[in-house]
Amino acid sequence: MADENVFITEATIEGAEDGPLAGKRVAVKDNISTEGVRTTCGSDMLADYVPPYDATVVQRLKAAGATIVGKTNMDEFGMGSTTETSAFGPTDNPAAPGHVPGGSSGGSAAAVAGDYADLALGTDTGGSIRNPAAFCGVVGIKPTYGLVSRYGLVAYANSLEQIGPLAPTVEEAAALLDVVAGPDDNDATTRQESEARRASDSRAGDARETGANSNYADAADGDVEGLTVGVPTELVEGVDEGVRESFEAALDDLRDQGVETVDVSLPSVETAVQAYYVVAMSEASSNLARYDGVRYGVSGGYEGNWNESFADSREEGFGEEVKRRVLLGTYALSAGYHDKYYAKAQDARAWIQRDFDAAFDEADVLASPTMPVPPFELGESLDDPLQLYLADANTVPVNLANLPAISVPAGETDGLPVGMQFVGPAFGEHAIVRAASALE
């Protein structure tokens, strides 16, 4: 474990004696608050921060009988796709040694893949659960926005991020989602069951049954007879040849089980990566303003003026990727540029949502490769941040549209794991769980 650098902090937090997760070891990403156990967000800025309270999802884990075994390594403040921007060093991939585990929830996926935990929680702002799930050969679910409470999650991009499960199997991931899902009085963005069900019913019939506190694990029955799977052509074009072969083989498997596949189009996704990074970086620049050495973070000293102290704190506490995103986000929100960049990104977001709505008129769920490439070698991608951003092309549209998605193992290419992503309509977790379980 030490060699793979899975945990930032190892700890044992006992849960209730009984419950659906009794006897299960659960790892928790280090941007989710745990009372009395430090929560660093993978950053020197919070290296010594110890929260005075539990996040709602942690409360629910403990009430369900889980034993939390540690806080997992992550890209600093969730900003990265490889878990190499962590101030605590990179994490190796247990499923593909010498390669990245994906990010930003790479430590959580590695904990499951390396059997350091039975289950794990990660967070997904633009693919940060599904990316490491694909790279580590495990299952990861990004829930519909509002299904899982974000109370106690250290904010990166509020309108995009969701907490979700990682597990060895679809059923286990869905069972963990059962535990943490549901409305929370401390998070106004969560949805009541009746609201969620109405939202789902307005988009589809009983094939997309859902609602907070539903039994998602029961949907992992592998019965996909009569299911229609849409394949967005834009998310398959240009992917690595080996990844595409694994994806096509998985589609053939589904067809053999009674699935009908249809081609669908999401023309707006060509703008998704650009829109995502403008929105995410803008929200990050606002959220990270609190780390000034006074309210949170390392002190910038007490000599000179406040601006110098503030700058010194952030220079010392933040890594290069965080600085890059804060600067770009501040620029996008600045006077004279807000309408040029941020407002247009929100327009693109609405366009993406409309395209998904149209695609779900033709299919029950959508399928694509989770990642267009297999896992990078450690150190390979750090010198080209733009190429790293473009690797998120298949995952970020889901967050912009606030939809649920799951990544499930779909074979290998050159001995490296490949993931298949299923996307459902809002609160359509049952449908994506059922589709994914058919590949196991």
LUMMARLO-199690 format. One record per atom (N, C-alpha, C): residue in three letters; x, y, z. Coordinates in steps of 0.001 Angstrom, whole numbers, plus 500000, padded with zeros to 6 digits. Atoms other than C-alpha are relative to their C-alpha. Example, Ala and Ser with C-alpha at 12.3 -4.5 7.8 and 13.67 -1.06 7.14 Angstrom:
2
ALA500890498810500000ALA512300495500507800ALA500900501200500000SER499180498810499940SER513670498940507140SER499230501090500730
This chain:
440
MET500826498792500000MET500000500000500000MET500855501251500000ALA499143498822499942ALA502773502379500844ALA500558500327498627ASP499426499776501324ASP504248501889497380ASP498979500611499053GLU501038499495500906GLU500924502620495673GLU499430501336500455ASN500395498681499489ASN500214505656497890ASN498495500227499856VAL501460499946500130VAL496494504976498100VAL499383500985500985PHE500604499175498952PHE495760506787501370PHE500891501189500338ILE499311498865499403ILE496710510258502568ILE500024499832501513THR500101500255498567THR495513509394506069THR499323498662500209GLU500622501257499609GLU494882505893507363GLU499350500183501366ALA500751499850498751ALA492292505740510109ALA498990498875500091THR501087500956499809THR489713503415511589THR498853500718500687ILE501197499349499459ILE486294504962512072ILE498898498961500003GLU500976501077499880GLU483848502394513378GLU498588500525499810GLY501405499667500160GLY480214502451512360GLY499137499239500982ALA500935500715499136ALA477115500998513966ALA500255498492499910GLU499768501445499966GLU477145497326514923GLU499235499270498905ASP500823500644501012ASP474373496442512501ASP499701500981498872GLY500365499165501131GLY473356497702509095GLY500387499326498710PRO499736500638501299PRO473558496940505386PRO501478499967499624LEU498565499997500301LEU477300497749505339LEU500833499452501156ALA499263500572498872ALA478246495943508555ALA501084499054499488GLY498880500830500430GLY481664494339508117GLY500683500481498742LYS499403499486501232LYS482451496388505000LYS501014501116500312ARG498982498947499900ARG485635498469504761ARG499744501019498889VAL500300498958500980VAL484953501787503062VAL501082501080500065ALA499039498907500111ALA487559504290501874ALA499261501261499554VAL500687498734500265VAL486568507966501648VAL500988500990499403LYS499149499009500665LYS488036510536499282LYS500293501158500944ASP499552499049498992ASP489969513190501126ASP499498501425499802ASN500694498712500018ASN487703516082500156ASN498612499897500632ILE501273500227499318ILE484793514657502177ILE500271500044501500SER499684499717498601SER484699515853505794SER499748498809500909THR500098501047498981THR485319513362508597THR500378500620501335GLU499777499366498705GLU485000514580512182GLU501240499424500689GLY498821500417499262GLY488353514464513968GLY501093499357499169VAL498992500592500881VAL490230513050510958VAL500305501017498899ARG499660498910500910ARG492147515469508756ARG499484499744498581THR500557500009501350THR490747516294505351THR500788501011499192THR499019499118500625THR493419517710503056THR499659500462498596CYS500279499734501417CYS491883517770499563CYS501251499824499136GLY498790500233500764GLY495308516574498407GLY500869501235499863SER499347498699500130SER496696520065499079SER500805500358501245ASP499255499439498880ASP499393521645501233ASP499184501069500715MET500812498939499406MET496832524390501831MET499197499484501194LEU500818500576498929LEU494800522028504052LEU500697498813500667ALA499247501160499504ALA497569519684505192ALA499700499677501452ASP500250500223498579ASP496640520139508857ASP498545500253500394TYR501401499691499696TYR492895520804508563TYR499275498762500514VAL500784501085499405VAL490719518624510825VAL498562500497500156PRO501385499523499928PRO486949519059510296PRO499368499709501361PRO500713500236498734PRO484719519411513370PRO498681499250499821TYR501281500664500261TYR481850517510511736TYR500166498989498879ASP500043500990501078ASP481006514598509436ASP499135500504498851ALA500875499806501154ALA479693515015505927ALA498781499094500139THR501217500814499926THR476165513673505507THR500256498576499524VAL499746501354500512VAL477441510734503441VAL500792499177501008VAL499233500716498971VAL479885509831506228VAL499082499595501145GLN500991500363498986GLN477076509946508787GLN499207498774499565ARG500803501118500508ARG475107507577506580ARG500814498711499912LEU499137501181499984LEU478062505215506162LEU500075499405501395LYS499857500473498615LYS478501504991509916LYS498695499389500501ALA501298500534499576ALA474781504488510514ALA499704498659499344ALA500226501263500713ALA474848501649507957ALA500967498898500438GLY499113501025499460GLY477574499828509898GLY501359499907499345ALA498718500062500695ALA480534500590507629ALA501145500363500931THR498767499587499339THR484082500813508931THR500822500790498993ILE499188499154500882ILE485919503728507323ILE501459499740500313VAL498617500431499789VAL489546502729506799VAL501028501054499609GLY499043498955500315GLY491094505959505569GLY499481500991498995LYS500300498933500946LYS491065509094503453LYS500943499847498810THR499219500399501174THR492208508444499898THR500625501178499267ASN499269499015500776ASN494673510302497738ASN499159500493498822MET500802499374501040MET493311512639495071MET500784501128499355ASP499456498788500588ASP494246515349492630ASP499626501191500871GLU500202498878499091GLU494575518618494523GLU498681500725499720PHE501334499395500090PHE491079520016495180PHE499177499408498859GLY500760500663501058GLY489790517533492584GLY500379500453498609MET499636499412501290MET491635519302489771MET501074499163499326GLY499087500879500694GLY493174516643487582GLY499300498720499602SER500589501233500513SER492534513366485808SER500909498796500200THR499024501083499863THR495447511236487005THR500431499733501437THR499529500036498610THR495924511745490803THR501513500244500074GLU498593499608499963GLU499343513197490000GLU500190501442500467THR499843498631499513THR498616516780491108THR499900500068501519SER500059500037498537SER498293515674494757SER501303500500500606ALA498811499556499275ALA500665517428497148ALA500677498857500735PHE499473501142499260PHE501206514000498706PHE500555498925499071GLY499403500917500948GLY502578512376495572GLY498963499221499228PRO500948500742500843PRO500985510248492827PRO499637498653500586THR500429501361499657THR499087507002493309THR500252499096498803ASP499810500992501048ASP500067503925491335ASP498701499224499807ASN501222500719500350ASN497401501828489631ASN500180498514500308PRO499833501426499679PRO497037498359491244PRO499624499077498846ALA500428500820501132ALA495334497083488083ALA500947500105498811ALA499054499784501098ALA498091498405485803ALA501218500720500567PRO498850499354499344PRO501303499065487763PRO500831500817499025GLY499241499096500851GLY503344501955486426GLY499134500965499222HIS500944499117500680HIS500222503674485106HIS499171500774501030VAL500825499198499099VAL497983506344486595VAL498695499261500303PRO501286500605499670PRO494796505262488392PRO498816500839499532GLY501067499060500342GLY492835508113486832GLY499825501007501117GLY500218498981498988GLY491513511051488771GLY498697500745499767SER499201499676498839SER490621512940490635SER499840498990501147SER500253500976498929SER489257510026492727SER500870498760499839GLY499137501134500280GLY492233507848491842GLY500312499156501220GLY499730500761498786GLY492994506871495428GLY498847499103500391SER501185500810499663SER489430505649495970SER499881498798499077ALA500059501120500939ALA489464503534492799ALA501119499012500261ALA498867500873499712ALA492923502178493653ALA499773499206501282ALA500289500707498749ALA491734501274497164ALA499130498778499749VAL500874501125500338VAL489022499072495670VAL500743498994499128ALA499291500897500924ALA491185497660492872ALA501086499202500711GLY498928500669499276GLY493994496808495314GLY499541499277501239ASP500589500683498844ASP491621495355497946ASP500461500602501326TYR499751499312498749TYR492582497962500543TYR498688500423500648ALA501342499711499504ALA488853498601500923ALA499019499201499153ASP501033500713500753ASP485693496764499919ASP499241500948499078LEU500776498992500710LEU483999499965498741LEU500688501339500206ALA499427498669499815ALA484878503625498347ALA499025501063499522LEU500709498827500493LEU483374507062497917LEU500984500902499275GLY499251499001500733GLY484667509471495312GLY499093501174499695THR500830498889500479THR483445512701493790THR500247500169498517ASP499966499911501461ASP482698513427490153ASP499530501387499575THR500319498663500488THR482857516963488745THR499951500032498479GLY500014500092501457GLY483648516089485140GLY500417498617499523GLY499596501363500323GLY484334512363485239GLY500886499381501058SER498990500391499019SER486371512013488414SER499681498745500800ILE500275501359499523ILE484609508805489510ILE500131499020498843ARG500029500928501131ARG484120507249486081ARG501380499803499375ASN498648500107500541ASN487633507996484826ASN500836498993500794PRO499202500987499266PRO489437506158487673PRO499358498619500053ALA500645501313500055ALA486828503388487643ALA500428499266498732ALA499594500610501269ALA487664502764483978ALA501470499612500024PHE498560500254500000PHE491426503005484489PHE500411498894500975CYS499653501005498980CYS491408500696487549CYS499173498718499876GLY500764501214500215GLY488924498120486233GLY498967499717501069VAL501057500168499003VAL486220498742488849VAL498749500728499509VAL501270499354500344VAL482664500118488833VAL499900501327500731GLY500211498699499369GLY481903503782489498GLY498719500639499504ILE501274499359500354ILE478599505655489568ILE500070501487500317LYS500228498573499802LYS478134509392489082LYS498483500202500056PRO501464499869499892PRO474588510016490427PRO499476501274499346THR500675498779500428THR472088512529489126THR500288501110500998TYR499797498866499106TYR472798515980490513TYR498778500163500911GLY501079499853499034GLY470737516308493691GLY499581498703500662LEU500380501275499389LEU470442512600494484LEU500758499741501299VAL499153500236498829VAL473300512554497032VAL500404501347500588SER499664498746499328SER473959515272499609SER501461500368499800ARG498651499478500099ARG477020517444499081ARG500428500705501286TYR499646499368498728TYR476983518701502683TYR501248499329500580GLY498745500537499493GLY480512518291504014GLY501008499690498912LEU499057500130501107LEU482093518066500562LEU500679501346499799VAL499276498755500241VAL484820520669500108VAL499791500398498549ALA500503499627501318ALA483531522599497129ALA501115500311499009TYR499163499649501155TYR485297522773493766TYR499114500727498997ALA500925499388500956ALA482472523438491276ALA498590499550500381ASN501255500404499353ASN479103523417493059ASN498935499489499050SER501106500357500891SER476844523121490028SER500260498717499227LEU499611501158500793LEU478672520082488636LEU500253498752500825GLU499430501134499280GLU479997517846491389GLU498952499195500754GLN500816500921499215GLN478388514814493012GLN500897498946500647ILE499345501117499327ILE479548512227495534ILE499379498709499482GLY500526501272500486GLY479240508637494330GLY500889498832500381PRO499306501212499554PRO480340505029494927PRO500944499403498968LEU499140500872500799LEU483164502862493605LEU500019498642500679ALA500120501351499442ALA483039499081494036ALA500482498980498973PRO499583501039500947PRO484176495785492509PRO498908499582499026THR501106500447500837THR480714495016491106THR498915501064499933VAL501103499056500160VAL477674496901489874VAL499052499922501188GLU500937500149498879GLU475463495470492618GLU500540500644501268GLU499418499404498794GLU477878496534495348GLU500038501525499905ALA500024498554500184ALA478189500024493888ALA498589500546500208ALA501388499567499852ALA474394500307493707ALA499554499912501448ALA500359500136498585ALA474052499059497290ALA500585501148500825LEU499414498849499311LEU476440501780498470LEU499237501276499657LEU500821498856500370LEU474416504324496500LEU498697500013500789ASP501215500083499178ASP471315503077498346ASP500208500624501368VAL499715499504498647VAL473000504000501623VAL500151501516500019VAL499670498572499920VAL474186507500500743VAL498991500904499298ALA500943499162500744ALA471358508695498449ALA498860500470500896GLY501192499528499311GLY468391510709499610GLY500101501452500404PRO500018498572499675PRO467343514228500589PRO500696500292501322ASP499274499570498811ASP469220516187503245ASP499630501448500286ASP500380498638499627ASP468004519264505105ASP501185500961499960ASN498814499145500031ASN471580520541505110ASN500454500345498584ASP499622499745501392ASP471789520568501298ASP498739500271499193ALA501218499602500709ALA469109522489499448ALA499962499507498568THR500012500515501367THR470182520975496124THR499508498558499925THR500508501370500059THR469018517482497121THR498512500022499717ARG501388500080500445ARG465669516314495805ARG499223499015500852GLN500890500918499317GLN462777514787497672GLN499614498876499045GLU500335501154500830GLU461674511358496437GLU498889500326499015SER501122499701500885SER458410512698495024SER500447500891498840GLU499490499134501060GLU460262515431493089GLU500805499204498997ALA499152500805500876ALA462772512959491727ALA499154499102499116ARG500841500906500782ARG460052510570490640ARG499238500763498916ARG500696499204501007ARG458110513330488889ARG500942500396498874ALA499023499623501028ALA461264514470487106ALA500271498834499071SER499743501180500823SER461902510924485922SER498793499680499129ASP501206500367500734ASP458302510270484922ASP499712500970498856SER500258499028501060SER458180513467482892SER500845499723498769ARG499109500308501116ARG461026512139480736ARG499702498644499394ALA500148501367500507ALA460042508505480412ALA498953499272500808GLY500963500820499298GLY457786505736481507GLY500652499162501069ASP499530500791498880ASP458279502955484031ASP501360499360499743ALA498663500532500269ALA461459501780482269ALA501070500841500671ARG499030499117499365ARG463136504738483977ARG499558500319501426GLU500461499851498625GLU461656504235487420GLU501149500443500893THR498953499547499095THR463587506077490120THR499412500743501176GLY500400499244498835GLY463461508221493221GLY501003499789501096ALA499051500119498909ALA465674508940496176ALA499564498904500963ASN500241501105499056ASN465997506097498696ASN499382498785499323SER500440501201500683SER465063503533496042SER501029498903500198ASN499073501116499877ASN466633500087496059ASN500705499796498663TYR499275500076501262TYR469150500515493271TYR500651498643499810ALA499321501291500118ALA470890497231494060ALA499103498958499334ASP500918500958500618ASP467768495315492989ASP499989500105498480ALA500006499815501456ALA468151496770489498ALA501161499271499325ALA498831500677500577ALA471455494917489032ALA499688498537499722ASP500465501369500252ASP469627491857487714ASP500454499465498643GLY499480500449501286GLY471278491699484287GLY498956499794498922ASP501086500226500959ASP467889491591482540ASP499854501221499098VAL500043498867500918VAL468244493875479517VAL499203499684498738GLU500847500356501141GLU465835492131477148GLU499079501171499663GLY500870498922500442GLY464101494849475112GLY500526501394500278LEU499414498692499723LEU466359497669476307LEU500573500595498715THR499422499307501142THR467310500252473687THR501177500844500473VAL498771499286499639VAL470872501550473931VAL500407500892498842GLY499556499059501014GLY471809504661472014GLY501512500175500048VAL498547499828500082VAL475398505059470836VAL500287501356499351PRO499691498689500584PRO476390508719470383PRO501258499926499128THR498875500174500926THR478607508703467311THR501162500919500353GLU498935499046499675GLU480532511762468515GLU500892499511501139LEU499211500484498863LEU481698509891471639LEU500770498729499680VAL499263501199500422VAL483064506937469670VAL501080500362498980GLU499021499573501001GLU484870508763466885GLU501281500462500681GLY498719499502499517GLY488542509297467515GLY500567499305501217VAL499459500680498825VAL488964506911470445VAL501109499039499576ASP498925500952500245ASP491978504636470733ASP499445498716499385GLU500496501166500733GLU491651501611468437GLU499709498827500932GLY500227501105499069GLY492023499073471256GLY498794500237500891VAL501172499646499193VAL489460500907473382VAL498727499783499192ARG501187500157500855ARG487036500943470466ARG499669498524499785GLU500257501425500183GLU487453497201469872GLU499339499399501236SER500615500503498761SER486645496472473528SER498558500490500128PHE501341499431499939PHE483635498784473352PHE499050499283499045GLU500849500684500979GLU482283497151470200GLU499711498564500438ALA500229501356499502ALA482748493692471740ALA498958500000501109ALA501001499894498921ALA480750494821474791ALA498609500248499426LEU501297499783500651LEU477965496099472505LEU499468498699499407ASP500417501297500551ASP477898492720470745ASP499451499102501100ASP500465500781498860ASP477536491050474136ASP498588500418500401LEU501330499501499636LEU474564493271474943LEU498953499606498957ARG500949500395501050ARG472932492559471580ARG499626498532500151ASP500276501423499794ASP473248488834472299ASP499018499766501141GLN500909500125498854GLN471265489470475487GLN498653500685499754GLY501305499440500336GLY468361491139473669GLY499939501503499939VAL499970498539500082VAL469475494777473570VAL499939500441498539GLU499988499353501306GLU468667496904470538GLU500885501232500087THR499152498814500005THR471334499477469683THR499630500893498821VAL500290499013501045VAL470712502661467707VAL501053501103500079ASP499096498851500021ASP473020505446466624ASP499216501265500325VAL500601498703499686VAL472187508831468107VAL501084501060499854SER499039498916500187SER473810512220467740SER499885501017501128LEU499923498930498998LEU474929514746470340LEU500928501081499437PRO499100499049500672PRO476304517532468118PRO500611501030500926SER499503498963499099SER476730519913471042SER501231499575500783VAL498878500419499155VAL479386517753472722VAL501338500518499481GLU498740499422500489GLU482013519344470478GLU500381501241500796THR499719498822499170THR481694522361472793THR500086499649501482ALA500168500366498598ALA481425520376476035ALA501260500232500821VAL498772499847499218VAL485065520352477131VAL500282501480500261GLN499763498574499811GLN485437524093476537GLN499025500593501007ALA501010499465499088ALA482162524890478305ALA500248499516501426TYR499772500562498672TYR482974522565481182TYR501122500728500721TYR498865499394499309TYR486354524086481927TYR499779501472500317VAL500339498620499650VAL485026527646481775VAL499118500013501254VAL500896500043498842VAL482214526776484215VAL500745499526501245ALA499324500580498837ALA484359524607486502ALA501068500928500555MET498937499112499523MET487288527016486649MET499428501276500605SER500633498798499444SER484993529976487241SER499476499732501403GLU500515500331498673GLU483276528258490148GLU501141499728500973ALA498846500270499139ALA486647527101491478ALA500640501293500487SER499368498742499590SER488035530636491498SER499215500667501119SER500845499451498938SER485088531693493660SER500115499164501273ASN499968500870498832ASN485128528663495968ASN501339500035500731LEU498685500057499373LEU488868528771496580LEU500467501344500537ALA499643498694499449ALA488859532458497528ALA500100499964501522ARG499980500085498537ARG488332531364501155ARG501365499585500546TYR498678500448499551TYR491865529952501276TYR500977501168499878ASP499243498747500018ASP493584533189502188ASP501001500095501137GLY499085499979498868GLY495657532216505226GLY499407500587501248VAL500694499448498830VAL493144533876507555VAL498827499099500381ARG501132500883499736ARG489949531870507232ARG500429498530499926TYR499495501365500173TYR491540528674505913TYR501367500079499341GLY498752500126500733GLY494952527580504719GLY501217500462500768VAL498731499646499369VAL498587528232505485VAL500114501511500095SER499855498560499791SER499477531651506845SER500990500581499016GLY499080499287500876GLY501065534142504508GLY500875500975500754GLY499210499077499190GLY502703535974507424GLY499216501247500346TYR500724498835499474TYR501771539188509163TYR500738501310499740GLU499299498780500345GLU504254541676507740GLU499543500474498617GLY500432499465501293GLY503429543987504858GLY498491500159499969ASN501444499795500085ASN499920544570503529ASN499263498679499793TRP500812501221500060TRP497056542097503362TRP500119499312498650ASN499901500596501336ASN497330541581499602ASN501256499157499868GLU498763500767500061GLU500937540429499972GLU499883498717500825SER500199501187499158SER500000538060502805SER499111498976499307PHE500937500861500744PHE497112536679500742PHE500724499283498860ALA499266500573501129ALA499373536138497726ALA501021498976500479ASP498999500931499474ASP502073534485499838ASP499353498699500455SER500710501195499545SER499548532087501376SER499647499103498836ARG500442500787501145ARG498225530978498008ARG501188499481499178GLU498805500464500690GLU501677530773496442GLU500574498767500693GLU499445501128499247GLU502808528423499210GLU499050498812500045GLY500965501068499730GLY499598526429499634GLY499480499279498774PHE500589500592501201PHE498385525813496064PHE501082499445499067GLY499140500556501032GLY499984523592493431GLY499757500656498656GLU500032499337501303GLU500495524520489798GLU498655499859499297GLU501268500189500708GLU497253523006488439GLU498891500840500624VAL501009499178499323VAL495118524753491068VAL500206501471499633LYS499730498601500367LYS496820528075490349LYS499535500279498572ARG500400499821501399ARG496238527601486620ARG498484500164499896ARG501466499953500127ARG492516526955487079ARG499403501215500698VAL500495498798499318VAL491983529776489585VAL500232501235499129LEU499704498852500865LEU493681532262487254LEU499072500050498797LEU500878500033501168LEU491677531135484224LEU498554500286500381GLY501365499760499557GLY488428531116486190GLY499762501445500386THR500125498585499633THR489027534587487597THR499936500875498757TYR500017499262501266TYR489748535854484091TYR498631499891499333ALA501293500200500669ALA486528534322482733ALA498869500755500676LEU501052499287499271LEU484475536052485429LEU500248501496500094SER499637498599499814SER486223539411485219SER499156500915499121ALA500783499008500739ALA484568542585483986ALA500460500046498543GLY499687499964501421GLY484372542617480211GLY500133498631499366TYR499816501339500552TYR484847538862479860TYR498913499016500455HIS501044500882499485HIS481927537379481832HIS499058499560498881ASP500947500338501072ASP479519537563478884ASP500689499256498852LYS499258500607501108LYS482197536524476396LYS500296498526500257TYR499598501367499683TYR483128533329478240TYR498979499270500882TYR500833500743499053TYR481040532358481272TYR498556499895499508ALA501393500029500470ALA477638533320479855ALA499852499082498783LYS500064500890501162LYS478409531532476570LYS500147498540500404ALA499857501376499516ALA479507528439478477ALA498682499497500562GLN501312500401499474GLN476133528392480229GLN499009499769498868ASP500843500252501174ASP474408528688476849ASP500316498630499398ALA499593501304500531ALA476418525703475620ALA499485498873500889ARG500509501002499054ARG475380523818478744ARG498530499691499725ALA501421500205500319ALA471706524342477897ALA499836499233498692TRP500030500715501290TRP472362523141474336TRP500305498522500209ILE499646501391499707ILE473998519974475663ILE498830499277500662GLN501158500615499341GLN471003519304477917GLN498899499683498995ARG501039500244501011ARG468618519649474956ARG500365498820499110ASP499581501124500833ASP470682517228472873ASP499808498666500719PHE500226501224499233PHE470565514628475643PHE498509499671500058ASP501448500237499969ASP466797515069475949ASP499531499370498696ALA500398500544501295ALA466434514405472223ALA500494498565499834ALA499462501357500115ALA468668511327472423ALA499179499014500821PHE500793500902499165PHE466553509874475239PHE498582499793499466ASP501242500305500703ASP463510510122472993ASP500169498760499119GLU499716501133500876GLU465216507398470922GLU500539498783500741ALA499347501102499296ALA466898505262473593ALA499736500100501495ASP500169500030498543ASP466532504179477221ASP501247500480500716VAL498721499553499471VAL470221504670477984VAL500949500237498826LEU498979499770501002LEU473265505853476056LEU501280499293500433ALA498767500721499686ALA476601504010475839ALA501152500569499200SER498776499555500668SER480144505076475020SER501188499419500754PRO498824500265499172PRO483702504263476011PRO500062501040501117THR499889499026498912THR484247505861479418THR501115500988499713MET498847499177500351MET487681507140478456MET500431499663498574PRO499625500284501389PRO488900507503474870PRO501367499333499857VAL498652500579500024VAL492345506164475811VAL500156499075501202PRO499696500808498822PRO493759503483478125PRO500812500819501005PRO499269499232498975PRO495566504535481344PRO501363500478499512PHE498699499450500323PHE498547506832480846PHE501073499381500900GLU498895500335499115GLU501959505871482139GLU500203501139500994LEU499740498967499003LEU502883507712485333LEU500979501024499437GLY499149498921500471GLY504372511089484425GLY499836500362498543GLU500096499803501443GLU503376510847480770GLU499241501256499610SER500938498966500447SER500653513482480694SER500180501354500679LEU499941498787499195LEU501786516161483149LEU500473501221499218ASP499453498867500739ASP503563518314480566ASP499035500572498970ASP500947499543501024ASP500480518739478363ASP498596500068500589PRO501313499923499351PRO497483519928480399PRO498839500049499025LEU501092499912500964LEU495421520673477280LEU499578498613499536GLN500338501355500423GLN495622517072476070GLN499311499242501122LEU500635500646498858LEU494694515944479574LEU498550500462500126TYR501376499491499959TYR491612518193479518TYR499154499331498912LEU500755500586501105LEU490571516771476134LEU499671498533500240ALA500283501400499684ALA490725513234477550ALA498675499840500744ASP501279500034499278ASP487567514155479524ASP498798500130499071ALA501059499683500967ALA485529514518476319ALA498749499150500168ASN501165500879499892ASN483242511533477022ASN499288500110501338THR500602499962498657THR482573512292480678THR499399501352500356VAL500483498695499550VAL482110516062481068VAL498590500351499513PRO501365499635500391PRO478876516316479001PRO498947499548501020VAL500959500533499025VAL477107514214481653VAL499839500956501178ASN500074499067498873ASN477982516662484432ASN499346501310499592LEU500627498765500470LEU476992519666482355LEU498484499852499899ALA501435500258500128ALA473573518051481807ALA499375499481501293ASN500486500454498688ASN473269516902485476ASN499338498621499947LEU500575501331500198LEU472605513284484437LEU500778498936500769PRO499268501100499372PRO473531509915486014PRO500776499194498967ALA499210500847500885ALA476225507694484523ALA500777498990500830ILE499246501060499338ILE478086504515485394ILE501101499523499067SER498927500641500764SER481421503089484272SER500158498577500508VAL499889501415499661VAL481736499305484182VAL501130499405499161PRO498917500599500790PRO484736497187483112PRO499480499347498723ALA500431500528501311ALA484520496231479432ALA501170499405499252GLY498889500663500657GLY487685494280478740GLY501306500740500185GLU498669499422499919GLU491289495252478159GLU500545500275498604THR499223499807501216THR493604496589475502THR501473500045500396ASP498575500121499642ASP497279495624475682ASP500190499821501505GLY499894500277498579GLY496660494415479223GLY499549501117500908LEU500448498845499212LEU495191497756480360LEU498477500050500015PRO501464500014499882PRO491607498154481645PRO499313501001499076VAL500870499135500809VAL488874499631479445VAL498635500053500679GLY501314499847499391GLY485610501010480798GLY498941500365498984MET501153499631500831MET482165501324479224MET499069500857500843GLN500858499065499288GLN479936504226480229GLN498558499895499515PHE501426499901500292PHE476136504128480405PHE499474501283500630VAL500587498748499549VAL474269507432480711VAL498480499853499981GLY501454500072499937GLY470642507679481802GLY499370501370500087PRO500702498735499779PRO468000510391481957PRO500061500381501468ALA499948499546498613ALA467747512431485150ALA499261499029500917PHE500531500951499021PHE467136510119488123PHE499665498647499359GLY500164501289500655GLY467416507118485797GLY501056498996500428GLU498955500901499499GLU469873505245488018GLU499649498532499830HIS500371501405500165HIS467884502015487819HIS500376499482498609ALA499740500446501374ALA468279501864484034ALA501481499793499745ILE498572500158500264ILE472042502417484003ILE500596498868500828VAL499537501135499185VAL472579499939486836VAL499638498683499316ARG500442501235500675ARG470562497302484965ARG500865499747498756ALA499196500186501219ALA472460497892481707ALA501420499573500336ALA498616500318499639ALA475861497797483381ALA500129498601500555SER499917501327499376SER475079494628485328SER499983498887498950ALA500045501012501055ALA474480492786482037ALA501390499681499445LEU498643500248500505LEU478191493099481207LEU500859499222500978GLU499180500692498997GLU479377491378484379GLU499883498491499829
